[in-house]
Amino acid sequence: MAGEARYDEIADFYASGWGDVIDDPASVRLLALLGPVAGRRVLELACGHGRISRELARRGAHVVAADLAAALIAKAEAAERETPLGIRYLHTDVTGPAALAGLGLFDAVACSFGLSDIDDLDGAVANAAAALRPGGVFVCSLLHPCFPGGPGVSGSWPSEGDYRDEGWWRADGEQSSLRRRVGANHRTLATYVDTLRRHGLWVDELAEPEPAPDWAARRPEAARFPVFLVMRCVRAGDPPSP
């Protein structure tokens, strides 16, 4: 339950830093790749305090959202009580074999910057795929696995290592405020794509949105490289019977 402790300890910091105005380039692109969601069933994995879930609900989706951190789910539920949007929040480990049992199938599953926080990537992707109807889409955003960082900005992999060093680590860049607190799991791009493919999620579109101009202006060296990666995958249909 290490992931729970990481975010429970910084829930106030996280919620105050990432509000409901969805204008950051990676989230804008994630929502664009999801496409129209009105009337569709959407599941958000690693929903945090619910900012993406609320935007999806405002766009007409029927939303179920899950997260491991009790403190973040509490904030999401408080927002739902204050302004009801019909979102169902679950406090659960989305990698567990029965985490999403009984929810039925979804038209789309979203995960905004959550995969690198989840220690068991295979379990999370397996559950995302199992939750999708054939032809449904899984859309995720993350810090680009190939991002090397820059002065004061940690890259995707440990500063004393290299791109091939997979595993959890805690950033040390002074401008990497969130990941200095909670760390992240680094995986190569091949690991992500192979894991998705192994569970019947086929990459349909990739996007590498540029960071916001103000972010880039403060970090010009880091902004020379791909910072974000957004992927849309399609759930393969069941194989034909022999």
C-alpha positions in Angstrom: 0.0 0.0 0.0 3.0 2.3 -0.5 1.2 4.3 -3.2 -1.6 5.1 -0.8 0.8 6.5 1.8 2.7 8.6 -0.8 -0.4 10.6 -1.8 -2.3 10.6 1.5 0.6 12.5 3.0 0.4 15.3 0.4 -3.3 15.4 -0.5 -3.7 19.1 0.4 -0.6 20.1 -1.6 -1.7 18.0 -4.6 -5.3 19.3 -4.7 -4.2 22.9 -4.3 -1.7 22.6 -7.2 -4.0 21.0 -9.7 -7.4 22.6 -9.8 -10.5 22.1 -11.9 -9.5 24.4 -14.8 -8.4 21.9 -17.4 -5.9 24.0 -19.5 -2.6 22.1 -19.2 -1.6 20.7 -22.5 -1.4 17.0 -21.5 -4.9 17.0 -20.0 -6.4 18.9 -22.9 -4.9 16.3 -25.3 -6.1 13.4 -23.1 -9.7 14.7 -23.3 -9.4 15.3 -27.0 -8.2 11.7 -27.6 -11.2 10.4 -25.5 -13.5 12.2 -27.9 -17.1 13.0 -27.3 -18.2 11.3 -24.0 -21.8 12.4 -23.6 -23.9 9.5 -22.7 -20.9 7.1 -22.5 -19.7 5.1 -19.5 -16.2 6.2 -18.5 -13.9 4.8 -15.8 -11.0 6.9 -14.5 -8.1 5.0 -12.9 -5.9 6.9 -10.3 -8.5 9.7 -10.3 -6.9 11.6 -7.4 -9.2 14.4 -6.1 -11.3 14.0 -9.2 -10.5 16.9 -11.5 -10.6 14.9 -14.7 -13.6 12.9 -13.6 -15.5 16.1 -12.9 -14.7 17.5 -16.4 -15.8 14.2 -18.0 -19.1 14.4 -16.0 -19.6 18.0 -17.0 -19.3 16.8 -20.6 -22.1 14.3 -20.1 -20.3 11.1 -19.3 -21.5 8.6 -16.7 -18.3 8.4 -14.6 -16.9 5.9 -12.1 -13.5 6.9 -10.7 -11.1 5.0 -8.4 -8.0 5.8 -6.5 -5.8 4.2 -3.8 -5.4 7.3 -1.7 -8.2 7.7 0.9 -7.4 11.4 1.5 -7.8 12.2 -2.2 -11.0 10.2 -2.6 -12.3 12.1 0.4 -11.7 15.4 -1.4 -13.3 14.1 -4.5 -16.4 12.9 -2.6 -16.6 16.3 -0.8 -16.6 18.0 -4.2 -19.4 15.7 -5.4 -21.5 16.5 -2.4 -21.0 20.2 -2.9 -21.8 20.1 -6.6 -23.4 16.7 -7.6 -22.4 15.4 -11.0 -23.4 11.8 -10.6 -19.8 10.5 -10.2 -19.3 7.3 -8.2 -15.9 7.3 -6.4 -14.2 4.1 -5.2 -11.4 3.9 -2.7 -9.6 0.8 -4.1 -6.3 -0.6 -5.4 -7.0 -0.6 -9.1 -4.4 -3.3 -9.6 -6.2 -5.9 -7.4 -8.0 -8.8 -9.1 -11.4 -7.9 -7.8 -10.9 -4.1 -7.6 -13.4 -3.3 -10.4 -15.7 -6.3 -10.0 -19.4 -5.7 -10.6 -19.0 -2.4 -12.4 -19.9 -3.8 -15.9 -18.1 -2.7 -19.1 -17.1 0.8 -20.0 -16.9 2.7 -23.3 -13.6 4.3 -22.2 -11.0 4.2 -19.5 -8.9 7.2 -18.7 -5.7 7.5 -16.6 -4.2 11.0 -16.2 -0.6 10.9 -15.0 -1.4 7.8 -12.9 0.5 4.9 -14.5 3.9 6.0 -13.2 2.4 6.2 -9.7 1.1 2.7 -9.8 3.7 0.1 -8.8 1.9 -2.8 -10.5 1.6 -1.7 -14.1 0.6 -5.1 -15.3 -2.3 -5.4 -12.8 -3.5 -1.9 -13.7 -3.4 -2.4 -17.4 -5.1 -5.9 -17.1 -8.0 -4.3 -15.2 -8.3 -1.4 -17.6 -8.5 -3.8 -20.5 -11.0 -6.1 -18.7 -13.2 -3.1 -17.9 -13.5 -2.1 -21.6 -16.0 -3.3 -24.1 -14.4 -4.5 -27.3 -13.6 -1.5 -29.4 -13.5 0.7 -26.3 -10.6 3.1 -25.7 -8.0 3.5 -23.0 -6.4 6.9 -22.9 -3.5 7.8 -20.6 -1.1 10.7 -20.1 2.3 10.5 -18.4 5.6 12.2 -18.1 7.3 11.2 -21.3 9.5 8.1 -20.6 12.2 9.6 -22.8 12.2 13.0 -21.1 15.8 13.6 -19.8 15.0 16.7 -17.8 17.2 19.8 -17.5 18.7 22.2 -15.0 16.7 21.9 -11.8 14.2 19.6 -13.5 14.4 15.9 -13.0 13.9 13.6 -16.0 12.0 10.4 -16.1 14.8 8.2 -14.8 17.2 8.5 -11.8 19.7 11.3 -12.2 22.6 8.9 -11.5 21.4 6.3 -14.0 20.1 6.1 -17.5 17.0 5.6 -19.5 17.1 1.8 -19.2 17.0 1.9 -15.4 13.4 0.9 -14.6 11.9 1.1 -11.1 10.6 3.5 -8.5 12.7 6.5 -7.5 12.3 9.9 -5.9 13.2 13.0 -8.0 15.8 15.5 -6.8 15.3 18.4 -9.1 14.4 21.6 -7.2 11.6 22.4 -9.8 10.1 18.9 -9.7 8.0 19.7 -6.7 5.5 16.8 -6.9 7.9 14.0 -7.7 10.3 15.1 -5.0 7.5 14.3 -2.6 6.0 11.1 -4.0 8.5 9.7 -6.4 7.6 7.8 -9.6 8.0 4.6 -11.4 10.2 4.9 -14.5 9.6 2.4 -17.3 10.8 2.5 -20.9 8.4 3.3 -23.7 8.8 -0.3 -24.9 7.6 -1.6 -21.5 4.5 0.5 -21.6 3.6 -0.4 -25.2 4.4 -4.1 -24.7 2.3 -4.2 -21.5 -0.7 -2.6 -23.3 -0.4 -5.0 -26.2 -0.1 -8.0 -24.0 -3.6 -7.2 -22.6 -5.2 -6.5 -25.9 -4.8 -2.7 -25.9 -3.5 -1.6 -29.3 -2.0 1.9 -29.6 -4.2 3.9 -32.0 -2.7 7.4 -31.6 0.2 9.0 -29.8 0.6 12.7 -28.9 3.6 14.6 -27.5 2.0 17.9 -26.5 4.3 20.8 -25.9 4.4 22.2 -22.3 2.7 25.4 -21.5 4.6 28.5 -22.6 5.2 29.8 -19.1 6.5 26.4 -18.0 8.9 26.3 -21.0 10.0 29.9 -20.5 11.2 29.0 -16.9 12.8 25.7 -18.1 14.1 26.4 -21.6 16.6 23.6 -21.6 14.1 21.0 -20.4 11.5 22.3 -22.9 13.8 21.3 -25.8 12.8 17.7 -25.3 9.4 15.8 -25.3 7.9 16.4 -21.8 4.5 14.6 -22.0 3.2 11.5 -23.7 -0.5 10.9 -24.3 -1.6 7.5 -25.8 -5.0 6.2 -27.0 -5.4 2.5 -27.3 -8.3 0.4 -28.7 -9.5 -2.7 -26.9 -9.2 -5.6 -29.3 -12.3 -7.7 -29.8 -12.6 -11.2 -28.4 -10.8 -13.8 -30.7 -13.1 -15.9 -32.8 -14.1 -19.3 -31.4 -12.2 -22.2 -32.9 
